[in-house]
Structures are given as structure tokens and as C-alpha cells.
Amino acid sequence: MHNHHNALGLAAAPIGSTQVADIAKARPAQPVTLIRPHAARRAARFFIEAFPGRSLYAVKANPSPDLLRLLWESGVTHYDVASIAEVRLIARTLPDAVQCFMHPVKAEEAIEEAYFQHNVRTFSLDTLDELEKIVRATNGASDLNLCVRIRVSSDHSKLSLASKFGAEPDEMKALLLATRQAADALGICFHVGSQAMTPAAYHEAMERVRAAIVEAAVTVDIVDVGGGFPSVYPGMEPPPLQAYFDVIARGFESLPISYSAELWCEPGRALSAEYASLLVRVEKRRGDQLYINDGAYGALFDAAHIGWRFPVKLVRAVPSETRDMAFSFYGPTCDDLDHMAGPFLLPADIGPGDYVEIGMLGAYGCAMRTAFNGFGAVTTIEMADEPMATLYGDSEERVAPSHVVTL
Ligand SMILES: *Cc1c(COP(=O)(O)O)cnc(C)c1O
């Protein structure tokens, strides 16, 4: 990655001294992914030090091998994987990592390969059918950690994960009792939905876990509170993560489980959002619509399909003196769906040839790029400057005000 400076014809600046404006000056014709390893390290250190249990990284949020290696170096030893391709990726990138196969619906072949070839011992499930599948595929193994996924509310989250997976509370007793028979360690897991805007989401979920444990009267060894930890976006400024951790710690302490029980979490977004941003070029302006060179089939899937608003910043040698106005974006493909409604606030005199940095795309952004319509090629440059917003600075400067638009 260190040679990418040359790809843009920039003078060989030492890593870390490059400014976004210098990159724009080289006038790249393709989008540029700006990665900030220091921001991902800071996020990982925060979880490792402050979360009152073990933090697994949810690989789907951003499976970049560079990111995986730096999370590992920062102390993240466990990885939440959802497919056999993710299992193989972690096995070859981080051979000593512990993998937890937390997708509750798996191919039997995937379970078998994960168990016998990649030493995976932890699996989740939400039905008796899946339990039987795991027992069959592992040949009745006696060293399994099995986590039963309970359905919880996604009401406090921006992205629901409530309708697809999770056993209903009234199915939990039978499922916990059967799983206890097959498991060496028995866990309960849940996911409150992505970008949970209040710690209350975890409090309510923990109450469901408590009820399930009491009703089934089983010994539970692992409580896994899943992902859902938020990042900062325009119009979405959550309370500090410490408030989430405090609620989870209190909920965990009050569960009827043994002192040796473990608490786990599986952050994806919170560990990766600040890792990457994107520098795009405006190719055309039509009124309040900007035609940019990345979009719904690139790193802006969430901006297009769920109307997510990312922070934006005009990158120009001489700053604009016009006031901001609201724009929407069109991406580069020939498809009308390649549209990001925003609103994105940018100076009123923005036009073709201008560059815009779009922030907070390290989670579910850069990872979702396709090559549809011949677009999708990007250059990657490592930066040492601050991401456009952060959840990990001093509370005073959590959001850099000049960069983040709030409506
Ligand atoms: C997607 C997912 C995560 C990560 O969720 P975030 O909201 O990105 O933290 C964790 N666990 C499971 C099972 C998931 O499906």
C-alpha cells in the first residue's frame, strides 16, 4: 500500500505527512480510499481496555487484511465470522486467531470444514435443526461452545437485525436444554441491530436473556451481547460508548450465572467506521445534484439504499467562501438507483472538477464495493490525520465541528 503515493504521481512524501488536499492536487480520476490505521488502533484499544469482557471483531463490517492485521496487533484475538470464505480469510491472515462462527444458519459443509480444518469450536444457532446440523457436521464433538441466539428488539437501532434471526423467547427453554446436552460451553447471544442509538437497547436485551435463563434453569457459560455499538454520523450522535459498557456490565452482573461465566461482544461498525474515508470527484452538477465518481455500487451502498448520511467536506486548495447548501449525489453507473439522497451540505459554488471527502466509510462502505458497469477501481492511501468524526477522542472533541454537518 505504501507505493500508492506513486500511483497518483505524488512526490514520495513520508507516510503520514500527506494531506487530503495534496491528494486532490494530483487530480486522481478514480475514487481514492483514505485509510487511517491509527483510528482503528485507537478503537481497538478502547474496546480491549474498557469493555468489561472479551471483544470479537465482526469481520463482515470490513474484511480488509490490513485492518485485520492491525486489530490483531492491537489485541483483538477473537473474530466473529459468518461464512466459510470469512473462516478461510481469517485462517490465512491471522492463523493464531480464535474464530467464532456466529451466523445462525450455516451450510453443513461449512461447519464441517470450519471444525475439522480450521479449528473452529464456537457456533451459534437459533433452531433445533441447526443444532442437529452442527452435531452431525462435527461428528458429535464434545468440545463445542454453542451460543443460542435469542430474538431481541431492534427498536433502538438504525438498522434492524430483529426479523431474520433469533429464537422467540417462548422457544428458548427447549432450545437451551437441548443445546446444553450437546455443548461443552453453553452461550446465549443476541444482536440489538446496527447503530444502536441508546444503551437501553442492551438493557432490554439483557432482561430477555435473564428471563430465558430463569425459565430454562440451565447453566450458562457465555453471554454474547453481539454488535450494534454505534459510530458518529451527521444527525446520529450517540452517547459515549462507556455508557453502553456500563449498562452491559450491570446487566451481566445481575444475571443468574456462575462467576466463571464470560461476557463477549462482537463490534463491527464501532471498530472499523473511522478506519476509512473516500475522496471522490464531481464530474457534473445539475442544480442541487452532484454526479460523483463513486456510488451505490461502490462504497456508498448505505447512503443509497438506507439513506445514511455520511459527513462530507469540500477539498480545495483555496477554501470556498460561499455558504453551504443541500446536495444529493448520483453515482457513476448508468442506473437510476445509483442515487444518494443525502442531504449532503457543501458550499454552494461546488462544481465539476471539485473533490469531496466522504467520511466514516470504514464499516459497511469500502467492504461492499462492486465492479458493476466497469467502475469500482480505487487507489488506497494511508493517512495520519484525524477521521472526520470520532467516538474515541476527548468527549469535548468527539465530533470535529468544522467537518460534520448537523441538520
Ligand atoms: C453484523 C453482525 C455484527 C456486527 O454488527 P455491528 O452493528 O457492525 O457492530 C456482530 N454480530 C453478528 C452476529 C452480526 O451479524
The ligand as an SDF file (V2000), in Angstrom:
LIG
                    3D

 15 15  0  0  0  0  0  0  0  0999 V2000
  -23.2420   -7.8270   11.6620 C   0  0  0  0  0  0  0  0  0  0  0  0
  -23.0310   -8.5480   12.9160 C   0  0  0  0  0  0  0  0  0  0  0  0
  -22.2110   -7.9940   13.9260 C   0  0  0  0  0  0  0  0  0  0  0  0
  -21.6140   -6.6140   13.8300 C   0  0  0  0  0  0  0  0  0  0  0  0
  -22.6060   -5.6540   13.9790 O   0  0  0  0  0  0  0  0  0  0  0  0
  -22.2590   -4.0870   14.1060 P   0  0  0  0  0  0  0  0  0  0  0  0
  -23.5890   -3.4470   14.1880 O   0  0  0  0  0  0  0  0  0  0  0  0
  -21.4760   -3.7140   12.9050 O   0  0  0  0  0  0  0  0  0  0  0  0
  -21.4620   -3.9140   15.3550 O   0  0  0  0  0  0  0  0  0  0  0  0
  -21.9870   -8.7480   15.0650 C   0  0  0  0  0  0  0  0  0  0  0  0
  -22.5420   -9.9680   15.2230 N   0  0  0  0  0  0  0  0  0  0  0  0
  -23.3380  -10.5360   14.2890 C   0  0  0  0  0  0  0  0  0  0  0  0
  -23.8940  -11.9000   14.5290 C   0  0  0  0  0  0  0  0  0  0  0  0
  -23.6150   -9.8370   13.1120 C   0  0  0  0  0  0  0  0  0  0  0  0
  -24.4100  -10.3900   12.1900 O   0  0  0  0  0  0  0  0  0  0  0  0
  1  2  1  0
  2  3  1  0
  2 14  2  0
  3  4  1  0
  3 10  2  0
  4  5  1  0
  5  6  1  0
  6  7  2  0
  6  8  1  0
  6  9  1  0
 10 11  1  0
 11 12  2  0
 12 13  1  0
 12 14  1  0
 14 15  1  0
M  END
$$$$
